[in-house]
Every structure is written in C-alpha cells, then in structure tokens.
Amino acid sequence: QRRDDEARAALRRALSLSPDRAVLDDPDVALTAAWLAARDGDFAEAARLGRHALARMARPSALSLAHREALSLEVARWSMARGPEGLDDALAILRAGASTAAASPLVRATVALALARGGRLDDARAVAAPVAATLQGVIVVANLPSGATLPEEVFAAVGVALLLGGRPGEARASLAVAVQGSLDVWRPFQSAQLAAAQRRAP
C-alpha cells in the first residue's frame, strides 16, 4: 500500500506540472499511470497507457529483450483482463515484443492462452506443443516481478499451454491456482480448462 501511495503522489505531482498531460509521453510516467490503473481494476486504461509507453520506448537494441518481454507480458495481461475484446490487442502486443518463434516460453504460453480464449484452439495447440516440455513450475516463480498485477494470469498461461501441449497432469496445479484467482470474465474458461485437465490421464 505504501508503494501505491508513493506512486500516486508522484504521478499527481507530474500531472499537475503538465496540464496537457504531455508528461505521459515519458514511458516511465505512462507505465506508472498504467500500473496504478491496473491496481485499481481499470484494465482498459492500463492497457491503453501501457501500449502508449511501449510504443515510445527505446529501440529493442537499447532495451534488454528480457525487460521488453516482461513489460509486454504485463500490458498483454491487462488487455486480456478487459475480456474477449482485448484478445487481439494482447496478441499484437506480444508479437511486437518478439516473434513467436524467438520469444521466451512464457511469452509463447501467453500467446497460446490468448488464442485459446478466442476459440482458436488449433492455433493455440500449434504454439503450445513445442514449448510445453520447457514449462516447469519454476518459470511461474521466475517471471513474477515484485508488485506484478494479475499473477494468476501467469499460472493460467502455463497451465493452458501444458494442457494443450499434451501434459494434463503437469497442467493441473497451475490451472487450479489460475481458477482460484481468476477474473470473473475468464473464470468459466479457466474452470473448463481445469476440468479438462482433471478428466485426462496423466
């Protein structure tokens, strides 16, 4: 809570000095505003500001791939939190950060999640199958930065990718966590995925 309050105070000061809100052209300021919007549950605003920030960042060569991917994942999760209307936007954000083939396992798992939520199961399986063997529990922990919003979406991505990649036994634990913390808009989908994993042999 203290971190939130400090960030809000800093953002208010910055905006007070910039009545035209031009200060939001600074990626750091825009990301702070986006993060606070996400903390408040305003995912449409969070995604809008996050995309704005990503578009104004330095060229990828000047920004580490890991950093860019982490930011792209966060913004993509905010977009998906809007519901079905945010899926195409989430996919565009993820694919702009790195090609699917060159992306990290968690990025590819999140692409598979967005595709599956959009009903594109064949496409989702094609993305999930090559990466499922590399998705271990440690990936979830290693890719949850301090203060990250929507951590359950990381478990959802890993669980769905494991399930679609033919590893239902390994998917169950992640899917169970995803269901417990799922946003209302995706709870039926997540519950169905967990039920599918439970029905299938290990």
C-alpha positions in Angstrom: 0.0 0.0 0.0 2.8 2.4 0.8 4.4 1.8 -2.6 1.0 2.5 -4.3 0.5 5.7 -2.3 4.0 7.0 -3.1 3.5 6.2 -6.8 0.1 8.0 -6.8 1.6 11.1 -5.2 4.5 11.2 -7.7 2.1 10.8 -10.6 -0.2 13.6 -9.3 2.8 15.9 -9.0 3.9 15.1 -12.5 0.4 15.7 -14.0 0.0 18.9 -12.1 3.0 20.3 -13.9 1.7 19.1 -17.2 -1.9 20.2 -17.7 -1.9 19.0 -21.3 -0.8 15.5 -20.0 2.2 15.6 -22.3 4.2 14.2 -19.4 2.6 10.8 -20.2 4.8 10.8 -23.4 7.6 9.8 -20.9 7.4 6.0 -20.9 8.2 5.7 -17.2 5.4 8.1 -16.3 3.0 6.3 -18.6 3.9 2.9 -17.1 3.5 4.2 -13.6 0.0 5.5 -14.6 -0.8 2.2 -16.3 0.3 0.2 -13.3 -1.8 2.3 -10.9 -4.8 1.9 -13.2 -4.4 -1.8 -13.2 -4.1 -1.8 -9.4 -7.5 0.0 -9.4 -9.0 -2.6 -11.8 -9.2 -0.2 -14.7 -7.7 -2.5 -17.2 -8.8 -0.7 -20.3 -6.9 2.4 -19.2 -4.0 0.3 -18.0 -3.7 -1.4 -21.4 -4.1 2.0 -23.3 -1.3 3.6 -21.2 0.9 0.5 -21.4 0.7 0.4 -25.2 1.4 4.1 -25.2 4.6 3.5 -23.1 5.8 0.5 -25.2 5.5 2.5 -28.4 7.7 5.3 -27.0 10.4 3.1 -25.6 13.9 2.9 -27.0 14.6 0.6 -29.9 14.8 -3.0 -28.8 18.6 -3.0 -29.2 18.8 -0.4 -26.4 16.4 -2.3 -24.1 17.1 -5.8 -23.0 14.9 -8.5 -24.5 14.0 -9.8 -21.1 12.9 -6.3 -19.9 10.9 -5.7 -23.0 9.2 -9.1 -22.8 8.3 -8.6 -19.2 6.7 -5.3 -19.9 4.9 -6.7 -23.0 3.6 -9.6 -20.9 2.2 -7.2 -18.2 0.5 -5.0 -20.8 -0.9 -8.0 -22.7 -2.4 -9.4 -19.4 -4.0 -6.0 -18.8 -5.5 -6.1 -22.3 -6.9 -9.7 -21.8 -8.4 -8.6 -18.5 -10.8 -6.5 -20.5 -12.4 -9.6 -21.8 -12.7 -11.0 -25.3 -12.4 -7.6 -26.8 -8.9 -7.4 -25.5 -7.5 -10.6 -27.0 -6.4 -9.4 -30.4 -4.7 -6.4 -28.8 -2.9 -8.7 -26.4 -1.7 -10.9 -29.3 -0.4 -7.8 -31.2 1.4 -6.6 -28.1 3.1 -10.0 -27.5 4.1 -10.4 -31.1 5.5 -6.9 -31.3 7.9 -7.7 -28.5 9.4 -10.7 -30.3 8.5 -13.2 -33.0 6.6 -16.1 -31.5 9.4 -18.5 -32.5 12.1 -16.4 -30.8 10.1 -15.5 -27.7 10.6 -16.9 -24.3 8.5 -19.9 -23.2 6.2 -17.7 -21.1 5.5 -15.4 -24.0 4.6 -18.3 -26.2 2.4 -19.8 -23.4 0.6 -16.4 -23.1 0.1 -16.3 -26.9 -1.4 -19.8 -26.6 -3.6 -18.6 -23.8 -4.9 -15.7 -25.8 -5.6 -17.8 -28.8 -7.4 -20.5 -26.8 -9.6 -17.9 -25.0 -10.5 -16.6 -28.5 -11.6 -20.1 -29.6 -8.6 -20.6 -31.9 -7.7 -24.0 -30.4 -5.8 -25.4 -33.4 -3.6 -22.3 -33.5 -3.2 -22.4 -29.7 -2.1 -26.0 -29.8 0.5 -25.3 -32.6 2.1 -22.6 -30.3 1.8 -24.7 -27.1 3.1 -28.0 -28.3 6.7 -27.1 -29.0 7.1 -25.2 -25.7 5.2 -27.4 -23.3 8.2 -29.5 -22.4 10.1 -26.4 -21.2 7.3 -25.1 -19.0 8.1 -26.1 -15.5 6.9 -24.6 -12.2 10.0 -22.5 -11.7 9.0 -20.5 -14.8 6.0 -19.1 -13.0 8.0 -18.0 -10.0 10.9 -16.6 -12.0 8.6 -14.4 -14.1 6.6 -12.8 -11.3 8.3 -9.5 -10.6 7.6 -7.8 -7.3 4.4 -5.9 -7.4 3.2 -7.6 -10.6 -0.5 -7.3 -11.2 -2.7 -10.3 -12.3 -0.2 -13.1 -11.2 -3.0 -15.6 -11.7 -2.7 -15.0 -15.5 0.8 -16.4 -15.4 -0.5 -19.6 -13.9 -3.3 -19.6 -16.5 -0.8 -19.3 -19.4 1.4 -22.0 -18.1 -1.5 -24.3 -17.3 -3.3 -23.9 -20.6 -0.1 -24.3 -22.6 0.7 -27.5 -20.7 -2.8 -28.8 -21.3 -2.8 -28.0 -25.0 0.7 -29.4 -25.3 -0.4 -32.8 -24.1 0.7 -32.6 -20.4 -2.6 -32.5 -18.5 -1.0 -33.9 -15.3 1.5 -31.1 -15.1 -1.2 -28.6 -16.0 -3.5 -29.2 -13.1 -1.6 -27.4 -10.3 -1.2 -24.2 -12.4 -4.8 -24.3 -13.6 -6.0 -24.8 -10.0 -4.2 -21.6 -9.0 -5.5 -19.8 -12.0 -9.1 -20.7 -11.2 -8.8 -19.5 -7.6 -7.6 -16.0 -8.6 -9.3 -15.7 -12.0 -11.1 -12.6 -13.0 -14.9 -13.1 -13.4 -14.7 -12.6 -17.2 -12.4 -15.6 -17.6 -13.5 -17.8 -14.7 -15.8 -20.1 -16.8 -12.9 -20.6 -19.3 -10.4 -21.4 -16.6 -12.8 -23.8 -14.8 -13.4 -25.6 -18.1 -9.7 -26.0 -18.7 -9.1 -27.3 -15.2 -12.0 -29.8 -15.6 -10.5 -30.9 -18.9 -7.1 -31.5 -17.3 -8.7 -33.5 -14.5 -10.5 -35.7 -16.9 -7.5 -36.7 -18.9 -4.9 -39.3 -17.9 -1.5 -38.0 -16.8 
